[in-house]
Amino acid sequence: MSSAAVSSASSTFFLALASSASPGGRRRARVGSPPFHTGAGPNFAFWRAPPRVPRDAALVRAEAEGGGKDAPPERSGDAAAAAASRWPRAARRKTVSKRRDPLQPVGRYGSSGTGNTARSGAATASTQNAALAAVEIKSIVAAPPTSIVKFPAPGYRVILPSGDIAPETVVPAPKPLPLHGSPGVDGDYSNGVAPPPAEPVVQEATWDFKKYIGFEEPVEAKDDSGVAADGADSFEHYENNDSGPLAGENVMNVIVVAAECSPWCKTGGLGDVVGALPKALARRGHRVMVVVPRYGDYVEAFDMGIRKYYKAAGQDLEVNYFHAFIDGVDFVFIDAPLFRHRQNDIYGGSRQEILKRMILFCKVAVEVPWHVPCGGVCYGDGNLVFIANDWHTALLPVYLKAYYTDHGLMQYTRSILVIHNIAHQGRGPVAEFPYMDLPEHYLQHFELYDPVGGEHANIFAAGLKMADRVVTVSRGYLWELKTVEGGWGLHDIIRSNDWKINGIVNGIDHQEWNPKVDVHLRSDGYTNYSLETLDAGKRQCKAALQRELGLEVRDDVPLLGFIGRLDGQKGVDIIGDAMPWIAGQDVQLVMLGTGRADLERMLQHLEREHPSKVRGWVGFSVPMAHRITAGADVLVMPSRFEPCGLNQLYAMAYGTVPVVHAVGGLRDTVAPFDPFGDAGLGWTFDRAEVNKLIEALRHCLDTYRNYGESWKSIQARGMAQDLSWDHAAELYEDVLVKAKYQW
Ligand SMILES: Nc1ncnc2c1ncn2[C@@H]1O[C@H](COP(=O)(O)OP(=O)(O)O[C@H]2O[C@H](CO)[C@@H](O)[C@H](O)[C@H]2O)[C@@H](O)[C@H]1O
């Protein structure tokens, strides 16, 4: 695709496929040993394998762009990724699997399917969700619409849903189960809305709710009025069918549904948001659940003993539910064979395989409020809002409408779809529409034509139309989404749905990203610090980082940092292009990232060429991301487009000055330094071009070297901001309320 300017003065968008990815890792993971710079020749990696293996699970998403095929992201375990960053190529091939060629320009799918066995015979659907067996909608949910258009089987591994064979129920016949959920609303079907189907949970009697809900410590999760936000101490209320602990007319049941959630599974900013926003909503008094696939064994979560069966692309699949109650939030992990063992490759596989996973996930997630009794009580479908995220879960609003609200069910449930990155849309051939098990007339919501993708089915498009409200992660990005250059083919849909879209800048999880308490700064010579101890603290962290990376330990040399996915979006190649100029400066440069193979090679090459100045760490390391954020003086973000951007927020919270391309959320969050008014938070440049980056860096370095007081005031302003999720959660709450009263 071509690049184009969003506006005359800003934002050149790089319109090639950008995927996100990053391995995440478990919080409190151990920090790997410092890498060792060998100065080895071209055939050797630059970093020695660490003597200790970090516990972080890592997800390394490969980035691909350009035309042709869609390349799936890649990732490997954190340890593997860390090791891969330092070991010779041959060893890396073992740990980083399935590197792919560039993909379709849009859609965070895998590459074109290589599987070729269309097992339509397996469509002898034998099971279905028993909850649905009790009511008419069963035929919608568990069986494909019999009137569905029959498209020729594309010959992929995905199985066409059977329209001929009625699914059977293999779980016990459903018995009515009183639904509890949001007090005062759930279970109240006096408005003529029939209660949704429910069924007894397997092993319910043996399930110890106290174990999951942290019954002993409900204090943290109280709102201003002292009302428990988490439902933890509300069990008795629910048991008595009392009104429960949640108070206030706008308190709601909220279910956040996403493909990733930090610290369990993270490939990028989506994981960060899903790990943090729900907690902030819970602090405001809402009852909040996160639903995410269970890609690995997460020690915090326990099997709830519930078994259900769902059909995905013609196959009946068993689903189990794992639960953890942390910081006032119910985390529900969906366990199914399709998700297992994907921890290091959550977006891996062919496009059809990813599609199948997401179909299953969305079908399961939309019924979680009926089937999963968190704290002993289901959320129920009254006063309920789903928050779906990106194309992966954009089918949820569609299923909610097609299966339920169109049939007079779940009338008090709303859906919000959050756009974190519109560059990935879930595009596929129209012929695959039947896999989604939707009524024939829903096809029109998916069908889209654009010069890039031609005639295709677009999941994000359908989700945007079906969702009651839409949020994107900054106001600047919302504006860009309406442009031809920034909408990636969906600009018309965004424009026509403008009335229901809000731009809300992400926040920071202050438990994770806070120099005062950052666990990754507690060893190896680093230190925690605050605004009051900024000078000494940053000096110490900088020295520790230089030591850890084998750079000369000097306080007077400005240390520039870059952290991010290596893809077209993040503009790391622009830093590469600026290297001749950077090499002529008295600076040090540390880059951490993983993704596209050519950009990974670029990082290694730059280090090889400038061993005394540059470190290029190829891999995904959460501890190193924290340490660079603390130890660097400047964080460089030349992103071609950036819906919000989290690293610049983290940088400012750590007294690290951002230099950014003024686009999307970067423009919204980094006010340019004004030396005359002594205002501003960093430096911005108006085009993602090398000369613009150099110009901004020149001003930045000049201030660093010659205007110490101004520099300190920029740092102080950055650190003094309230970047917490609490503010963002308040804005999300407005959207929840708008959705609630919207018909
Ligand atoms: N190699 C590496 N090792 C360790 N950590 C790494 C890493 N590479 C990246 N990370 C971490 O991953 C996160 C990336 O955050 P971004 O905002 O850049 O996300 P991304 O572009 O994936 O997300 C999309 O969604 C988010 C959330 O809405 C938007 O902010 C963003 O603009 C949009 O593109 C940060 O926490 C960063 O530290």
The ligand as an SDF file (V2000), in Angstrom:
LIG
                    3D

 38 41  0  0  0  0  0  0  0  0999 V2000
   10.6100   -6.0590   22.6760 N   0  0  0  0  0  0  0  0  0  0  0  0
    9.8510   -5.7260   23.7000 C   0  0  0  0  0  0  0  0  0  0  0  0
   10.1720   -6.1850   24.9280 N   0  0  0  0  0  0  0  0  0  0  0  0
    9.3990   -5.8610   25.9900 C   0  0  0  0  0  0  0  0  0  0  0  0
    8.2930   -5.1100   25.9210 N   0  0  0  0  0  0  0  0  0  0  0  0
    7.9380   -4.6550   24.7210 C   0  0  0  0  0  0  0  0  0  0  0  0
    8.6890   -4.9310   23.5580 C   0  0  0  0  0  0  0  0  0  0  0  0
    8.0740   -4.3570   22.5120 N   0  0  0  0  0  0  0  0  0  0  0  0
    6.9890   -3.7320   22.9990 C   0  0  0  0  0  0  0  0  0  0  0  0
    6.9040   -3.9200   24.3270 N   0  0  0  0  0  0  0  0  0  0  0  0
    5.8840   -3.4500   25.2300 C   0  0  0  0  0  0  0  0  0  0  0  0
    4.6300   -3.6490   24.6120 O   0  0  0  0  0  0  0  0  0  0  0  0
    3.8170   -2.5050   24.8530 C   0  0  0  0  0  0  0  0  0  0  0  0
    3.6060   -1.8390   23.5300 C   0  0  0  0  0  0  0  0  0  0  0  0
    2.7860   -0.7490   23.6640 O   0  0  0  0  0  0  0  0  0  0  0  0
    2.2800    0.0670   22.3820 P   0  0  0  0  0  0  0  0  0  0  0  0
    1.3490    1.1060   22.8570 O   0  0  0  0  0  0  0  0  0  0  0  0
    3.4490    0.4510   21.5820 O   0  0  0  0  0  0  0  0  0  0  0  0
    1.4920   -1.1120   21.7160 O   0  0  0  0  0  0  0  0  0  0  0  0
    1.0210   -1.6670   20.3210 P   0  0  0  0  0  0  0  0  0  0  0  0
    1.4870   -0.8500   19.2040 O   0  0  0  0  0  0  0  0  0  0  0  0
    1.3230   -3.0880   20.3600 O   0  0  0  0  0  0  0  0  0  0  0  0
   -0.5370   -1.5100   20.5730 O   0  0  0  0  0  0  0  0  0  0  0  0
   -1.6800   -0.8990   20.0230 C   0  0  0  0  0  0  0  0  0  0  0  0
   -2.5690   -0.7590   21.1410 O   0  0  0  0  0  0  0  0  0  0  0  0
   -2.0660    0.0840   22.1520 C   0  0  0  0  0  0  0  0  0  0  0  0
   -3.0570    0.0360   23.2990 C   0  0  0  0  0  0  0  0  0  0  0  0
   -4.2450    0.6490   23.0010 O   0  0  0  0  0  0  0  0  0  0  0  0
   -1.8710    1.4770   21.6270 C   0  0  0  0  0  0  0  0  0  0  0  0
   -1.2610    2.2630   22.6450 O   0  0  0  0  0  0  0  0  0  0  0  0
   -0.9560    1.4440   20.4090 C   0  0  0  0  0  0  0  0  0  0  0  0
   -0.8650    2.7460   19.8460 O   0  0  0  0  0  0  0  0  0  0  0  0
   -1.4780    0.4760   19.3870 C   0  0  0  0  0  0  0  0  0  0  0  0
   -0.6000    0.3870   18.2840 O   0  0  0  0  0  0  0  0  0  0  0  0
    4.5530   -1.6750   25.8600 C   0  0  0  0  0  0  0  0  0  0  0  0
    4.2440   -2.0970   27.1510 O   0  0  0  0  0  0  0  0  0  0  0  0
    6.0130   -2.0000   25.5480 C   0  0  0  0  0  0  0  0  0  0  0  0
    6.8690   -1.7740   26.6180 O   0  0  0  0  0  0  0  0  0  0  0  0
  1  2  1  0
  2  3  1  0
  2  7  2  0
  3  4  2  0
  4  5  1  0
  5  6  2  0
  6  7  1  0
  6 10  1  0
  7  8  1  0
  8  9  2  0
  9 10  1  0
 10 11  1  0
 11 12  1  0
 11 37  1  0
 12 13  1  0
 13 14  1  0
 13 35  1  0
 14 15  1  0
 15 16  1  0
 16 17  2  0
 16 18  1  0
 16 19  1  0
 19 20  1  0
 20 21  2  0
 20 22  1  0
 20 23  1  0
 23 24  1  0
 24 25  1  0
 24 33  1  0
 25 26  1  0
 26 27  1  0
 26 29  1  0
 27 28  1  0
 29 30  1  0
 29 31  1  0
 31 32  1  0
 31 33  1  0
 33 34  1  0
 35 36  1  0
 35 37  1  0
 37 38  1  0
M  END
$$$$
